[in-house]
């Protein structure tokens, strides 16, 4: 699992890469805004497309 957060903490992106490791379905990307799920996608590109264009996010693997 990889985690990304916006600098203000309002956005969180969870990327479950276990499907990539075992060769099954690829990644599952869940996007949250203020703790509420706003999107689930099958690819990282689709998941990131729902984020605001000017949003600055960074990896936060402190919880993984």
PDBQT receptor file of N, H, CA, C and O in Angstrom, charges set to zero:
ATOM      1  N   UNK A   1       0.850  -1.176   0.000  1.00  0.00    +0.000 N 
ATOM      2  CA  UNK A   1       0.000   0.000   0.000  1.00  0.00    +0.000 C 
ATOM      3  C   UNK A   1       0.893   1.236   0.000  1.00  0.00    +0.000 C 
ATOM      4  O   UNK A   1       1.822   1.342   0.800  1.00  0.00    +0.000 OA
ATOM      5  N   UNK A   2       0.607   2.152  -0.889  1.00  0.00    +0.000 N 
ATOM      6  H   UNK A   2      -0.148   2.065  -1.540  1.00  0.00    +0.000 HD
ATOM      7  CA  UNK A   2       1.298   3.444  -0.908  1.00  0.00    +0.000 C 
ATOM      8  C   UNK A   2       0.279   4.511  -0.581  1.00  0.00    +0.000 C 
ATOM      9  O   UNK A   2      -0.862   4.457  -1.039  1.00  0.00    +0.000 OA
ATOM     10  N   UNK A   3       0.692   5.478   0.210  1.00  0.00    +0.000 N 
ATOM     11  H   UNK A   3       1.619   5.523   0.582  1.00  0.00    +0.000 HD
ATOM     12  CA  UNK A   3      -0.185   6.574   0.603  1.00  0.00    +0.000 C 
ATOM     13  C   UNK A   3       0.372   7.886   0.091  1.00  0.00    +0.000 C 
ATOM     14  O   UNK A   3       1.580   8.122   0.135  1.00  0.00    +0.000 OA
ATOM     15  N   UNK A   4      -0.506   8.728  -0.388  1.00  0.00    +0.000 N 
ATOM     16  H   UNK A   4      -1.486   8.537  -0.423  1.00  0.00    +0.000 HD
ATOM     17  CA  UNK A   4      -0.143  10.093  -0.768  1.00  0.00    +0.000 C 
ATOM     18  C   UNK A   4      -1.122  11.025  -0.074  1.00  0.00    +0.000 C 
ATOM     19  O   UNK A   4      -2.301  10.706   0.082  1.00  0.00    +0.000 OA
ATOM     20  N   UNK A   5      -0.620  12.175   0.339  1.00  0.00    +0.000 N 
ATOM     21  H   UNK A   5       0.338  12.434   0.213  1.00  0.00    +0.000 HD
ATOM     22  CA  UNK A   5      -1.471  13.176   0.983  1.00  0.00    +0.000 C 
ATOM     23  C   UNK A   5      -1.183  14.542   0.387  1.00  0.00    +0.000 C 
ATOM     24  O   UNK A   5      -0.076  14.836  -0.063  1.00  0.00    +0.000 OA
ATOM     25  N   UNK A   6      -2.234  15.374   0.402  1.00  0.00    +0.000 N 
ATOM     26  H   UNK A   6      -3.134  15.135   0.768  1.00  0.00    +0.000 HD
ATOM     27  CA  UNK A   6      -2.027  16.767   0.016  1.00  0.00    +0.000 C 
ATOM     28  C   UNK A   6      -1.350  17.479   1.180  1.00  0.00    +0.000 C 
ATOM     29  O   UNK A   6      -1.428  17.033   2.325  1.00  0.00    +0.000 OA
ATOM     30  N   UNK A   7      -0.702  18.560   0.882  1.00  0.00    +0.000 N 
ATOM     31  H   UNK A   7      -0.639  18.922  -0.048  1.00  0.00    +0.000 HD
ATOM     32  CA  UNK A   7       0.018  19.286   1.926  1.00  0.00    +0.000 C 
ATOM     33  C   UNK A   7      -0.901  19.828   3.006  1.00  0.00    +0.000 C 
ATOM     34  O   UNK A   7      -0.494  19.955   4.161  1.00  0.00    +0.000 OA
ATOM     35  N   UNK A   8      -2.144  20.152   2.641  1.00  0.00    +0.000 N 
ATOM     36  H   UNK A   8      -2.474  20.049   1.703  1.00  0.00    +0.000 HD
ATOM     37  CA  UNK A   8      -3.083  20.661   3.646  1.00  0.00    +0.000 C 
ATOM     38  C   UNK A   8      -3.800  19.540   4.393  1.00  0.00    +0.000 C 
ATOM     39  O   UNK A   8      -4.551  19.803   5.332  1.00  0.00    +0.000 OA
ATOM     40  N   UNK A   9      -3.574  18.283   3.979  1.00  0.00    +0.000 N 
ATOM     41  H   UNK A   9      -2.964  18.069   3.216  1.00  0.00    +0.000 HD
ATOM     42  CA  UNK A   9      -4.160  17.134   4.656  1.00  0.00    +0.000 C 
ATOM     43  C   UNK A   9      -5.581  16.801   4.245  1.00  0.00    +0.000 C 
ATOM     44  O   UNK A   9      -6.139  15.816   4.730  1.00  0.00    +0.000 OA
ATOM     45  N   UNK A  10      -6.185  17.590   3.368  1.00  0.00    +0.000 N 
ATOM     46  H   UNK A  10      -5.732  18.389   2.974  1.00  0.00    +0.000 HD
ATOM     47  CA  UNK A  10      -7.579  17.365   2.983  1.00  0.00    +0.000 C 
ATOM     48  C   UNK A  10      -7.737  16.174   2.036  1.00  0.00    +0.000 C 
ATOM     49  O   UNK A  10      -8.753  15.481   2.082  1.00  0.00    +0.000 OA
ATOM     50  N   UNK A  11      -6.748  15.931   1.183  1.00  0.00    +0.000 N 
ATOM     51  H   UNK A  11      -5.922  16.494   1.145  1.00  0.00    +0.000 HD
ATOM     52  CA  UNK A  11      -6.816  14.846   0.199  1.00  0.00    +0.000 C 
ATOM     53  C   UNK A  11      -5.899  13.709   0.604  1.00  0.00    +0.000 C 
ATOM     54  O   UNK A  11      -4.795  13.932   1.101  1.00  0.00    +0.000 OA
ATOM     55  N   UNK A  12      -6.368  12.485   0.388  1.00  0.00    +0.000 N 
ATOM     56  H   UNK A  12      -7.265  12.304  -0.015  1.00  0.00    +0.000 HD
ATOM     57  CA  UNK A  12      -5.565  11.293   0.663  1.00  0.00    +0.000 C 
ATOM     58  C   UNK A  12      -5.796  10.317  -0.489  1.00  0.00    +0.000 C 
ATOM     59  O   UNK A  12      -6.932  10.101  -0.912  1.00  0.00    +0.000 OA
ATOM     60  N   UNK A  13      -4.719   9.737  -0.985  1.00  0.00    +0.000 N 
ATOM     61  H   UNK A  13      -3.797   9.913  -0.641  1.00  0.00    +0.000 HD
ATOM     62  CA  UNK A  13      -4.806   8.750  -2.053  1.00  0.00    +0.000 C 
ATOM     63  C   UNK A  13      -4.155   7.466  -1.548  1.00  0.00    +0.000 C 
ATOM     64  O   UNK A  13      -3.001   7.470  -1.120  1.00  0.00    +0.000 OA
ATOM     65  N   UNK A  14      -4.899   6.383  -1.602  1.00  0.00    +0.000 N 
ATOM     66  H   UNK A  14      -5.836   6.380  -1.950  1.00  0.00    +0.000 HD
ATOM     67  CA  UNK A  14      -4.384   5.065  -1.205  1.00  0.00    +0.000 C 
ATOM     68  C   UNK A  14      -4.227   4.231  -2.469  1.00  0.00    +0.000 C 
ATOM     69  O   UNK A  14      -5.172   4.072  -3.242  1.00  0.00    +0.000 OA
ATOM     70  N   UNK A  15      -3.033   3.705  -2.669  1.00  0.00    +0.000 N 
ATOM     71  H   UNK A  15      -2.266   3.834  -2.041  1.00  0.00    +0.000 HD
ATOM     72  CA  UNK A  15      -2.762   2.873  -3.839  1.00  0.00    +0.000 C 
ATOM     73  C   UNK A  15      -2.419   1.466  -3.356  1.00  0.00    +0.000 C 
ATOM     74  O   UNK A  15      -1.377   1.249  -2.737  1.00  0.00    +0.000 OA
ATOM     75  N   UNK A  16      -3.298   0.521  -3.642  1.00  0.00    +0.000 N 
ATOM     76  H   UNK A  16      -4.144   0.697  -4.145  1.00  0.00    +0.000 HD
ATOM     77  CA  UNK A  16      -3.073  -0.873  -3.281  1.00  0.00    +0.000 C 
ATOM     78  C   UNK A  16      -2.423  -1.557  -4.474  1.00  0.00    +0.000 C 
ATOM     79  O   UNK A  16      -3.080  -1.804  -5.485  1.00  0.00    +0.000 OA
ATOM     80  N   UNK A  17      -1.154  -1.860  -4.362  1.00  0.00    +0.000 N 
ATOM     81  H   UNK A  17      -0.620  -1.659  -3.540  1.00  0.00    +0.000 HD
ATOM     82  CA  UNK A  17      -0.401  -2.442  -5.473  1.00  0.00    +0.000 C 
ATOM     83  C   UNK A  17      -0.282  -3.963  -5.382  1.00  0.00    +0.000 C 
ATOM     84  O   UNK A  17       0.484  -4.559  -6.139  1.00  0.00    +0.000 OA
ATOM     85  N   UNK A  18      -1.012  -4.596  -4.485  1.00  0.00    +0.000 N 
ATOM     86  H   UNK A  18      -1.634  -4.112  -3.870  1.00  0.00    +0.000 HD
ATOM     87  CA  UNK A  18      -0.886  -6.051  -4.340  1.00  0.00    +0.000 C 
ATOM     88  C   UNK A  18      -1.265  -6.779  -5.622  1.00  0.00    +0.000 C 
ATOM     89  O   UNK A  18      -0.722  -7.850  -5.892  1.00  0.00    +0.000 OA
ATOM     90  N   UNK A  19      -2.177  -6.234  -6.418  1.00  0.00    +0.000 N 
ATOM     91  H   UNK A  19      -2.618  -5.364  -6.198  1.00  0.00    +0.000 HD
ATOM     92  CA  UNK A  19      -2.538  -6.840  -7.701  1.00  0.00    +0.000 C 
ATOM     93  C   UNK A  19      -1.401  -6.799  -8.700  1.00  0.00    +0.000 C 
ATOM     94  O   UNK A  19      -1.305  -7.673  -9.563  1.00  0.00    +0.000 OA
ATOM     95  N   UNK A  20      -0.541  -5.805  -8.601  1.00  0.00    +0.000 N 
ATOM     96  H   UNK A  20      -0.618  -5.096  -7.901  1.00  0.00    +0.000 HD
ATOM     97  CA  UNK A  20       0.617  -5.741  -9.488  1.00  0.00    +0.000 C 
ATOM     98  C   UNK A  20       1.644  -6.803  -9.123  1.00  0.00    +0.000 C 
ATOM     99  O   UNK A  20       2.302  -7.381  -9.987  1.00  0.00    +0.000 OA
ATOM    100  N   UNK A  21       1.763  -7.044  -7.830  1.00  0.00    +0.000 N 
ATOM    101  H   UNK A  21       1.228  -6.575  -7.127  1.00  0.00    +0.000 HD
ATOM    102  CA  UNK A  21       2.752  -8.009  -7.355  1.00  0.00    +0.000 C 
ATOM    103  C   UNK A  21       2.391  -9.438  -7.719  1.00  0.00    +0.000 C 
ATOM    104  O   UNK A  21       3.269 -10.233  -8.055  1.00  0.00    +0.000 OA
ATOM    105  N   UNK A  22       1.099  -9.777  -7.655  1.00  0.00    +0.000 N 
ATOM    106  H   UNK A  22       0.386  -9.132  -7.382  1.00  0.00    +0.000 HD
ATOM    107  CA  UNK A  22       0.724 -11.162  -7.953  1.00  0.00    +0.000 C 
ATOM    108  C   UNK A  22       0.245 -11.357  -9.397  1.00  0.00    +0.000 C 
ATOM    109  O   UNK A  22      -0.152 -12.460  -9.773  1.00  0.00    +0.000 OA
ATOM    110  N   UNK A  23       0.280 -10.292 -10.206  1.00  0.00    +0.000 N 
ATOM    111  H   UNK A  23       0.603  -9.396  -9.901  1.00  0.00    +0.000 HD
ATOM    112  CA  UNK A  23      -0.060 -10.406 -11.621  1.00  0.00    +0.000 C 
ATOM    113  C   UNK A  23      -1.538 -10.480 -11.920  1.00  0.00    +0.000 C 
ATOM    114  O   UNK A  23      -1.915 -10.856 -13.030  1.00  0.00    +0.000 OA
ATOM    115  N   UNK A  24      -2.388 -10.135 -10.971  1.00  0.00    +0.000 N 
ATOM    116  H   UNK A  24      -2.081  -9.830 -10.070  1.00  0.00    +0.000 HD
ATOM    117  CA  UNK A  24      -3.828 -10.244 -11.217  1.00  0.00    +0.000 C 
ATOM    118  C   UNK A  24      -4.398  -8.987 -11.863  1.00  0.00    +0.000 C 
ATOM    119  O   UNK A  24      -4.313  -8.832 -13.081  1.00  0.00    +0.000 OA
ATOM    120  N   UNK A  25      -4.965  -8.107 -11.091  1.00  0.00    +0.000 N 
ATOM    121  H   UNK A  25      -5.034  -8.233 -10.101  1.00  0.00    +0.000 HD
ATOM    122  CA  UNK A  25      -5.752  -7.013 -11.646  1.00  0.00    +0.000 C 
ATOM    123  C   UNK A  25      -5.051  -5.661 -11.736  1.00  0.00    +0.000 C 
ATOM    124  O   UNK A  25      -5.637  -4.718 -12.267  1.00  0.00    +0.000 OA
ATOM    125  N   UNK A  26      -3.863  -5.530 -11.256  1.00  0.00    +0.000 N 
ATOM    126  H   UNK A  26      -3.387  -6.295 -10.824  1.00  0.00    +0.000 HD
ATOM    127  CA  UNK A  26      -3.221  -4.220 -11.253  1.00  0.00    +0.000 C 
ATOM    128  C   UNK A  26      -3.479  -3.489  -9.948  1.00  0.00    +0.000 C 
ATOM    129  O   UNK A  26      -3.687  -4.115  -8.908  1.00  0.00    +0.000 OA
ATOM    130  N   UNK A  27      -3.466  -2.186 -10.003  1.00  0.00    +0.000 N 
ATOM    131  H   UNK A  27      -3.297  -1.678 -10.848  1.00  0.00    +0.000 HD
ATOM    132  CA  UNK A  27      -3.608  -1.371  -8.804  1.00  0.00    +0.000 C 
ATOM    133  C   UNK A  27      -5.069  -0.998  -8.573  1.00  0.00    +0.000 C 
ATOM    134  O   UNK A  27      -5.862  -0.921  -9.512  1.00  0.00    +0.000 OA
ATOM    135  N   UNK A  28      -5.403  -0.773  -7.322  1.00  0.00    +0.000 N 
ATOM    136  H   UNK A  28      -4.759  -0.836  -6.560  1.00  0.00    +0.000 HD
ATOM    137  CA  UNK A  28      -6.683  -0.183  -6.958  1.00  0.00    +0.000 C 
ATOM    138  C   UNK A  28      -6.358   1.114  -6.252  1.00  0.00    +0.000 C 
ATOM    139  O   UNK A  28      -5.598   1.135  -5.283  1.00  0.00    +0.000 OA
ATOM    140  N   UNK A  29      -6.939   2.196  -6.743  1.00  0.00    +0.000 N 
ATOM    141  H   UNK A  29      -7.556   2.179  -7.530  1.00  0.00    +0.000 HD
ATOM    142  CA  UNK A  29      -6.652   3.520  -6.206  1.00  0.00    +0.000 C 
ATOM    143  C   UNK A  29      -7.926   4.074  -5.586  1.00  0.00    +0.000 C 
ATOM    144  O   UNK A  29      -8.961   4.152  -6.248  1.00  0.00    +0.000 OA
ATOM    145  N   UNK A  30      -7.850   4.461  -4.312  1.00  0.00    +0.000 N 
ATOM    146  H   UNK A  30      -7.009   4.397  -3.774  1.00  0.00    +0.000 HD
ATOM    147  CA  UNK A  30      -8.976   5.074  -3.619  1.00  0.00    +0.000 C 
ATOM    148  C   UNK A  30      -8.601   6.501  -3.269  1.00  0.00    +0.000 C 
ATOM    149  O   UNK A  30      -7.531   6.758  -2.717  1.00  0.00    +0.000 OA
ATOM    150  N   UNK A  31      -9.496   7.431  -3.598  1.00  0.00    +0.000 N 
ATOM    151  H   UNK A  31     -10.366   7.223  -4.046  1.00  0.00    +0.000 HD
ATOM    152  CA  UNK A  31      -9.249   8.849  -3.344  1.00  0.00    +0.000 C 
ATOM    153  C   UNK A  31     -10.253   9.331  -2.301  1.00  0.00    +0.000 C 
ATOM    154  O   UNK A  31     -11.454   9.087  -2.417  1.00  0.00    +0.000 OA
ATOM    155  N   UNK A  32      -9.742  10.019  -1.279  1.00  0.00    +0.000 N 
ATOM    156  H   UNK A  32      -8.766  10.217  -1.184  1.00  0.00    +0.000 HD
ATOM    157  CA  UNK A  32     -10.566  10.544  -0.198  1.00  0.00    +0.000 C 
ATOM    158  C   UNK A  32     -10.373  12.050  -0.091  1.00  0.00    +0.000 C 
ATOM    159  O   UNK A  32      -9.270  12.560  -0.287  1.00  0.00    +0.000 OA
ATOM    160  N   UNK A  33     -11.455  12.756   0.222  1.00  0.00    +0.000 N 
ATOM    161  H   UNK A  33     -12.351  12.342   0.382  1.00  0.00    +0.000 HD
ATOM    162  CA  UNK A  33     -11.380  14.196   0.504  1.00  0.00    +0.000 C 
ATOM    163  C   UNK A  33     -12.047  14.420   1.849  1.00  0.00    +0.000 C 
ATOM    164  O   UNK A  33     -13.221  14.097   2.032  1.00  0.00    +0.000 OA
ATOM    165  N   UNK A  34     -11.302  14.969   2.780  1.00  0.00    +0.000 N 
ATOM    166  H   UNK A  34     -10.349  15.232   2.632  1.00  0.00    +0.000 HD
ATOM    167  CA  UNK A  34     -11.777  15.182   4.153  1.00  0.00    +0.000 C 
ATOM    168  C   UNK A  34     -12.367  13.904   4.746  1.00  0.00    +0.000 C 
ATOM    169  O   UNK A  34     -13.391  13.942   5.429  1.00  0.00    +0.000 OA
ATOM    170  N   UNK A  35     -11.710  12.767   4.478  1.00  0.00    +0.000 N 
ATOM    171  H   UNK A  35     -10.878  12.736   3.924  1.00  0.00    +0.000 HD
ATOM    172  CA  UNK A  35     -12.109  11.492   5.051  1.00  0.00    +0.000 C 
ATOM    173  C   UNK A  35     -13.245  10.779   4.338  1.00  0.00    +0.000 C 
ATOM    174  O   UNK A  35     -13.631   9.683   4.747  1.00  0.00    +0.000 OA
ATOM    175  N   UNK A  36     -13.789  11.372   3.283  1.00  0.00    +0.000 N 
ATOM    176  H   UNK A  36     -13.475  12.261   2.951  1.00  0.00    +0.000 HD
ATOM    177  CA  UNK A  36     -14.901  10.775   2.545  1.00  0.00    +0.000 C 
ATOM    178  C   UNK A  36     -14.385  10.245   1.211  1.00  0.00    +0.000 C 
ATOM    179  O   UNK A  36     -13.685  10.952   0.485  1.00  0.00    +0.000 OA
ATOM    180  N   UNK A  37     -14.731   9.008   0.891  1.00  0.00    +0.000 N 
ATOM    181  H   UNK A  37     -15.300   8.434   1.480  1.00  0.00    +0.000 HD
ATOM    182  CA  UNK A  37     -14.319   8.416  -0.380  1.00  0.00    +0.000 C 
ATOM    183  C   UNK A  37     -15.015   9.140  -1.534  1.00  0.00    +0.000 C 
ATOM    184  O   UNK A  37     -16.240   9.255  -1.557  1.00  0.00    +0.000 OA
ATOM    185  N   UNK A  38     -14.222   9.624  -2.488  1.00  0.00    +0.000 N 
ATOM    186  H   UNK A  38     -13.226   9.531  -2.469  1.00  0.00    +0.000 HD
ATOM    187  CA  UNK A  38     -14.792  10.331  -3.631  1.00  0.00    +0.000 C 
ATOM    188  C   UNK A  38     -14.561   9.595  -4.947  1.00  0.00    +0.000 C 
ATOM    189  O   UNK A  38     -15.202   9.910  -5.950  1.00  0.00    +0.000 OA
ATOM    190  N   UNK A  39     -13.655   8.622  -4.956  1.00  0.00    +0.000 N 
ATOM    191  H   UNK A  39     -13.135   8.366  -4.141  1.00  0.00    +0.000 HD
ATOM    192  CA  UNK A  39     -13.407   7.884  -6.196  1.00  0.00    +0.000 C 
ATOM    193  C   UNK A  39     -12.647   6.600  -5.903  1.00  0.00    +0.000 C 
ATOM    194  O   UNK A  39     -11.863   6.514  -4.957  1.00  0.00    +0.000 OA
ATOM    195  N   UNK A  40     -12.905   5.609  -6.744  1.00  0.00    +0.000 N 
ATOM    196  H   UNK A  40     -13.542   5.679  -7.512  1.00  0.00    +0.000 HD
ATOM    197  CA  UNK A  40     -12.122   4.374  -6.748  1.00  0.00    +0.000 C 
ATOM    198  C   UNK A  40     -11.828   4.066  -8.203  1.00  0.00    +0.000 C 
ATOM    199  O   UNK A  40     -12.720   4.124  -9.050  1.00  0.00    +0.000 OA
ATOM    200  N   UNK A  41     -10.590   3.741  -8.491  1.00  0.00    +0.000 N 
ATOM    201  H   UNK A  41      -9.865   3.694  -7.803  1.00  0.00    +0.000 HD
ATOM    202  CA  UNK A  41     -10.182   3.532  -9.876  1.00  0.00    +0.000 C 
ATOM    203  C   UNK A  41      -9.309   2.292  -9.988  1.00  0.00    +0.000 C 
ATOM    204  O   UNK A  41      -8.718   1.840  -9.008  1.00  0.00    +0.000 OA
ATOM    205  N   UNK A  42      -9.238   1.753 -11.198  1.00  0.00    +0.000 N 
ATOM    206  H   UNK A  42      -9.718   2.121 -11.995  1.00  0.00    +0.000 HD
ATOM    207  CA  UNK A  42      -8.438   0.562 -11.457  1.00  0.00    +0.000 C 
ATOM    208  C   UNK A  42      -7.007   0.886 -11.835  1.00  0.00    +0.000 C 
ATOM    209  O   UNK A  42      -6.142   0.010 -11.810  1.00  0.00    +0.000 OA
ATOM    210  N   UNK A  43      -6.749   2.148 -12.188  1.00  0.00    +0.000 N 
ATOM    211  H   UNK A  43      -7.452   2.859 -12.208  1.00  0.00    +0.000 HD
ATOM    212  CA  UNK A  43      -5.385   2.530 -12.534  1.00  0.00    +0.000 C 
ATOM    213  C   UNK A  43      -4.991   3.790 -11.779  1.00  0.00    +0.000 C 
ATOM    214  O   UNK A  43      -5.844   4.568 -11.352  1.00  0.00    +0.000 OA
ATOM    215  N   UNK A  44      -3.710   3.975 -11.627  1.00  0.00    +0.000 N 
ATOM    216  H   UNK A  44      -3.017   3.343 -11.974  1.00  0.00    +0.000 HD
ATOM    217  CA  UNK A  44      -3.203   5.161 -10.947  1.00  0.00    +0.000 C 
ATOM    218  C   UNK A  44      -3.588   6.413 -11.733  1.00  0.00    +0.000 C 
ATOM    219  O   UNK A  44      -3.965   7.419 -11.132  1.00  0.00    +0.000 OA
ATOM    220  N   UNK A  45      -3.502   6.373 -13.041  1.00  0.00    +0.000 N 
ATOM    221  H   UNK A  45      -3.195   5.556 -13.529  1.00  0.00    +0.000 HD
ATOM    222  CA  UNK A  45      -3.846   7.523 -13.870  1.00  0.00    +0.000 C 
ATOM    223  C   UNK A  45      -5.299   7.937 -13.675  1.00  0.00    +0.000 C 
ATOM    224  O   UNK A  45      -5.593   9.127 -13.561  1.00  0.00    +0.000 OA
ATOM    225  N   UNK A  46      -6.204   6.973 -13.638  1.00  0.00    +0.000 N 
ATOM    226  H   UNK A  46      -5.965   6.006 -13.731  1.00  0.00    +0.000 HD
ATOM    227  CA  UNK A  46      -7.623   7.283 -13.433  1.00  0.00    +0.000 C 
ATOM    228  C   UNK A  46      -7.862   7.880 -12.048  1.00  0.00    +0.000 C 
ATOM    229  O   UNK A  46      -8.645   8.818 -11.897  1.00  0.00    +0.000 OA
ATOM    230  N   UNK A  47      -7.194   7.340 -11.056  1.00  0.00    +0.000 N 
ATOM    231  H   UNK A  47      -6.558   6.578 -11.179  1.00  0.00    +0.000 HD
ATOM    232  CA  UNK A  47      -7.356   7.849  -9.700  1.00  0.00    +0.000 C 
ATOM    233  C   UNK A  47      -6.840   9.267  -9.555  1.00  0.00    +0.000 C 
ATOM    234  O   UNK A  47      -7.483  10.101  -8.918  1.00  0.00    +0.000 OA
ATOM    235  N   UNK A  48      -5.692   9.547 -10.137  1.00  0.00    +0.000 N 
ATOM    236  H   UNK A  48      -5.170   8.870 -10.655  1.00  0.00    +0.000 HD
ATOM    237  CA  UNK A  48      -5.106  10.879 -10.033  1.00  0.00    +0.000 C 
ATOM    238  C   UNK A  48      -5.897  11.902 -10.850  1.00  0.00    +0.000 C 
ATOM    239  O   UNK A  48      -5.824  13.097 -10.563  1.00  0.00    +0.000 OA
ATOM    240  N   UNK A  49      -6.644  11.464 -11.853  1.00  0.00    +0.000 N 
ATOM    241  H   UNK A  49      -6.703  10.493 -12.086  1.00  0.00    +0.000 HD
ATOM    242  CA  UNK A  49      -7.406  12.383 -12.696  1.00  0.00    +0.000 C 
ATOM    243  C   UNK A  49      -8.516  13.096 -11.929  1.00  0.00    +0.000 C 
ATOM    244  O   UNK A  49      -8.961  14.157 -12.365  1.00  0.00    +0.000 OA
ATOM    245  N   UNK A  50      -8.976  12.557 -10.812  1.00  0.00    +0.000 N 
ATOM    246  H   UNK A  50      -8.615  11.694 -10.458  1.00  0.00    +0.000 HD
ATOM    247  CA  UNK A  50     -10.054  13.206 -10.054  1.00  0.00    +0.000 C 
ATOM    248  C   UNK A  50      -9.530  14.297  -9.121  1.00  0.00    +0.000 C 
ATOM    249  O   UNK A  50     -10.318  15.059  -8.561  1.00  0.00    +0.000 OA
ATOM    250  N   UNK A  51      -8.218  14.380  -8.948  1.00  0.00    +0.000 N 
ATOM    251  H   UNK A  51      -7.577  13.762  -9.403  1.00  0.00    +0.000 HD
ATOM    252  CA  UNK A  51      -7.639  15.397  -8.069  1.00  0.00    +0.000 C 
ATOM    253  C   UNK A  51      -7.603  16.755  -8.764  1.00  0.00    +0.000 C 
ATOM    254  O   UNK A  51      -7.479  16.822  -9.987  1.00  0.00    +0.000 OA
ATOM    255  N   UNK A  52      -7.712  17.841  -7.993  1.00  0.00    +0.000 N 
ATOM    256  H   UNK A  52      -7.813  17.787  -7.000  1.00  0.00    +0.000 HD
ATOM    257  CA  UNK A  52      -7.585  19.176  -8.591  1.00  0.00    +0.000 C 
ATOM    258  C   UNK A  52      -6.225  19.321  -9.281  1.00  0.00    +0.000 C 
ATOM    259  O   UNK A  52      -5.222  18.788  -8.808  1.00  0.00    +0.000 OA
ATOM    260  N   UNK A  53      -6.202  20.045 -10.400  1.00  0.00    +0.000 N 
ATOM    261  H   UNK A  53      -7.017  20.478 -10.784  1.00  0.00    +0.000 HD
ATOM    262  CA  UNK A  53      -4.981  20.179 -11.212  1.00  0.00    +0.000 C 
ATOM    263  C   UNK A  53      -3.807  20.774 -10.448  1.00  0.00    +0.000 C 
ATOM    264  O   UNK A  53      -2.673  20.331 -10.629  1.00  0.00    +0.000 OA
ATOM    265  N   UNK A  54      -4.047  21.752  -9.614  1.00  0.00    +0.000 N 
ATOM    266  H   UNK A  54      -4.969  22.113  -9.467  1.00  0.00    +0.000 HD
ATOM    267  CA  UNK A  54      -2.952  22.449  -8.936  1.00  0.00    +0.000 C 
ATOM    268  C   UNK A  54      -2.615  21.865  -7.562  1.00  0.00    +0.000 C 
ATOM    269  O   UNK A  54      -1.839  22.459  -6.814  1.00  0.00    +0.000 OA
ATOM    270  N   UNK A  55      -3.184  20.719  -7.227  1.00  0.00    +0.000 N 
ATOM    271  H   UNK A  55      -3.815  20.236  -7.834  1.00  0.00    +0.000 HD
ATOM    272  CA  UNK A  55      -2.963  20.111  -5.917  1.00  0.00    +0.000 C 
ATOM    273  C   UNK A  55      -1.542  19.572  -5.793  1.00  0.00    +0.000 C 
ATOM    274  O   UNK A  55      -1.039  18.905  -6.698  1.00  0.00    +0.000 OA
ATOM    275  N   UNK A  56      -0.911  19.864  -4.681  1.00  0.00    +0.000 N 
ATOM    276  H   UNK A  56      -1.320  20.406  -3.946  1.00  0.00    +0.000 HD
ATOM    277  CA  UNK A  56       0.421  19.332  -4.411  1.00  0.00    +0.000 C 
ATOM    278  C   UNK A  56       0.285  18.178  -3.424  1.00  0.00    +0.000 C 
ATOM    279  O   UNK A  56      -0.175  18.353  -2.295  1.00  0.00    +0.000 OA
ATOM    280  N   UNK A  57       0.697  16.989  -3.879  1.00  0.00    +0.000 N 
ATOM    281  H   UNK A  57       1.071  16.847  -4.796  1.00  0.00    +0.000 HD
ATOM    282  CA  UNK A  57       0.638  15.817  -3.010  1.00  0.00    +0.000 C 
ATOM    283  C   UNK A  57       2.028  15.223  -2.876  1.00  0.00    +0.000 C 
ATOM    284  O   UNK A  57       2.903  15.428  -3.718  1.00  0.00    +0.000 OA
ATOM    285  N   UNK A  58       2.203  14.481  -1.794  1.00  0.00    +0.000 N 
ATOM    286  H   UNK A  58       1.493  14.315  -1.110  1.00  0.00    +0.000 HD
ATOM    287  CA  UNK A  58       3.498  13.832  -1.564  1.00  0.00    +0.000 C 
ATOM    288  C   UNK A  58       3.257  12.495  -0.895  1.00  0.00    +0.000 C 
ATOM    289  O   UNK A  58       2.220  12.273  -0.270  1.00  0.00    +0.000 OA
ATOM    290  N   UNK A  59       4.239  11.598  -1.036  1.00  0.00    +0.000 N 
ATOM    291  H   UNK A  59       5.082  11.779  -1.544  1.00  0.00    +0.000 HD
ATOM    292  CA  UNK A  59       4.136  10.289  -0.406  1.00  0.00    +0.000 C 
ATOM    293  C   UNK A  59       4.149  10.436   1.106  1.00  0.00    +0.000 C 
ATOM    294  O   UNK A  59       4.881  11.253   1.665  1.00  0.00    +0.000 OA
ATOM    295  N   UNK A  60       3.315   9.619   1.759  1.00  0.00    +0.000 N 
ATOM    296  H   UNK A  60       2.720   8.956   1.305  1.00  0.00    +0.000 HD
ATOM    297  CA  UNK A  60       3.278   9.550   3.213  1.00  0.00    +0.000 C 
ATOM    298  C   UNK A  60       3.169   8.084   3.585  1.00  0.00    +0.000 C 
ATOM    299  O   UNK A  60       2.072   7.546   3.731  1.00  0.00    +0.000 OA
ATOM    300  N   UNK A  61       4.309   7.450   3.734  1.00  0.00    +0.000 N 
ATOM    301  H   UNK A  61       5.201   7.887   3.615  1.00  0.00    +0.000 HD
ATOM    302  CA  UNK A  61       4.307   6.023   4.054  1.00  0.00    +0.000 C 
ATOM    303  C   UNK A  61       4.450   5.765   5.546  1.00  0.00    +0.000 C 
ATOM    304  O   UNK A  61       4.794   4.656   5.955  1.00  0.00    +0.000 OA
ATOM    305  N   UNK A  62       4.192   6.771   6.354  1.00  0.00    +0.000 N 
ATOM    306  H   UNK A  62       3.912   7.672   6.022  1.00  0.00    +0.000 HD
ATOM    307  CA  UNK A  62       4.326   6.611   7.803  1.00  0.00    +0.000 C 
ATOM    308  C   UNK A  62       3.313   5.633   8.374  1.00  0.00    +0.000 C 
ATOM    309  O   UNK A  62       3.541   5.073   9.447  1.00  0.00    +0.000 OA
ATOM    310  N   UNK A  63       2.193   5.413   7.679  1.00  0.00    +0.000 N 
ATOM    311  H   UNK A  63       2.008   5.868   6.808  1.00  0.00    +0.000 HD
ATOM    312  CA  UNK A  63       1.167   4.491   8.168  1.00  0.00    +0.000 C 
ATOM    313  C   UNK A  63       1.249   3.118   7.540  1.00  0.00    +0.000 C 
ATOM    314  O   UNK A  63       0.501   2.223   7.935  1.00  0.00    +0.000 OA
ATOM    315  N   UNK A  64       2.124   2.923   6.584  1.00  0.00    +0.000 N 
ATOM    316  H   UNK A  64       2.731   3.650   6.264  1.00  0.00    +0.000 HD
ATOM    317  CA  UNK A  64       2.162   1.625   5.893  1.00  0.00    +0.000 C 
ATOM    318  C   UNK A  64       2.979   0.612   6.651  1.00  0.00    +0.000 C 
ATOM    319  O   UNK A  64       3.113  -0.529   6.209  1.00  0.00    +0.000 OA
TER     320      UNK A  64
